[in-house]
Amino acid sequence: MPPYVLNFEEPIEATRTEAERMLVTLDKGRIIGMKESGKSNREIARQTGHDRGTISQIWNDYCANTARLQDPDADVKTIQAQMTEDACYTVNGRTRWKYTPELEARQREIAEEEAGKRRRLGAGHKQKLTNKQIHENWWRKALT
């Protein structure tokens, strides 16, 4: 039986859901192989569906761990285990949000304010609130 060869030209399913998009060891190996073959982070991100920052982080971690393997005093098994472990996502520190009528009313207020800005300043104005700013407004309102 011939050895298994990864085809780096074949795109990973771009239609995966967010839960399915979590990194697995096979994805890491595929990303590293694509980087070694000279592909850019943007091109790999397009093909895999992962963020460019994630691609960069995987590559940088791989390069750092490869450099650590060159050290004669290095614990090879530990480094190899770190290189092949699946991504670990911690969600313990996240606050759960409950979508309440008050939150919906605040969202409508913000939308009305934005519509007023659009009427006064025109469609191409730069005074729009970003999603992050809206989120921060919600938090400020919730804490008061």
Contacts in CASP RR format, 6 or more apart in sequence:
PFRMAT RR
TARGET T0000
AUTHOR 0000-0000-0000
METHOD contacts of the structure
MODEL  1
MPPYVLNFEEPIEATRTEAERMLVTLDKGRIIGMKESGKSNREIARQTGH
DRGTISQIWNDYCANTARLQDPDADVKTIQAQMTEDACYTVNGRTRWKYT
PELEARQREIAEEEAGKRRRLGAGHKQKLTNKQIHENWWRKALT
6 29 0 8 1.000
6 30 0 8 1.000
6 33 0 8 1.000
8 30 0 8 1.000
8 33 0 8 1.000
8 34 0 8 1.000
8 37 0 8 1.000
8 39 0 8 1.000
11 47 0 8 1.000
11 48 0 8 1.000
12 27 0 8 1.000
12 30 0 8 1.000
12 47 0 8 1.000
12 48 0 8 1.000
12 49 0 8 1.000
14 47 0 8 1.000
14 49 0 8 1.000
16 49 0 8 1.000
21 49 0 8 1.000
21 50 0 8 1.000
22 86 0 8 1.000
22 87 0 8 1.000
22 89 0 8 1.000
23 50 0 8 1.000
23 54 0 8 1.000
23 58 0 8 1.000
23 86 0 8 1.000
23 87 0 8 1.000
24 86 0 8 1.000
24 87 0 8 1.000
25 84 0 8 1.000
25 85 0 8 1.000
25 86 0 8 1.000
27 48 0 8 1.000
27 50 0 8 1.000
28 58 0 8 1.000
28 62 0 8 1.000
28 84 0 8 1.000
30 48 0 8 1.000
31 44 0 8 1.000
31 48 0 8 1.000
31 50 0 8 1.000
31 55 0 8 1.000
31 58 0 8 1.000
31 59 0 8 1.000
32 58 0 8 1.000
32 59 0 8 1.000
32 62 0 8 1.000
34 43 0 8 1.000
34 44 0 8 1.000
34 47 0 8 1.000
35 41 0 8 1.000
35 44 0 8 1.000
35 55 0 8 1.000
35 59 0 8 1.000
35 62 0 8 1.000
41 52 0 8 1.000
41 53 0 8 1.000
41 55 0 8 1.000
41 56 0 8 1.000
41 59 0 8 1.000
42 52 0 8 1.000
44 50 0 8 1.000
44 55 0 8 1.000
45 51 0 8 1.000
45 52 0 8 1.000
45 53 0 8 1.000
45 54 0 8 1.000
45 55 0 8 1.000
48 55 0 8 1.000
61 83 0 8 1.000
62 83 0 8 1.000
65 79 0 8 1.000
65 82 0 8 1.000
65 83 0 8 1.000
68 74 0 8 1.000
68 79 0 8 1.000
69 76 0 8 1.000
69 79 0 8 1.000
69 80 0 8 1.000
97 103 0 8 1.000
103 138 0 8 1.000
103 142 0 8 1.000
106 137 0 8 1.000
106 138 0 8 1.000
106 141 0 8 1.000
107 134 0 8 1.000
107 138 0 8 1.000
110 129 0 8 1.000
110 134 0 8 1.000
110 137 0 8 1.000
114 128 0 8 1.000
114 129 0 8 1.000
117 125 0 8 1.000
117 127 0 8 1.000
117 128 0 8 1.000
118 125 0 8 1.000
121 127 0 8 1.000
129 137 0 8 1.000
END
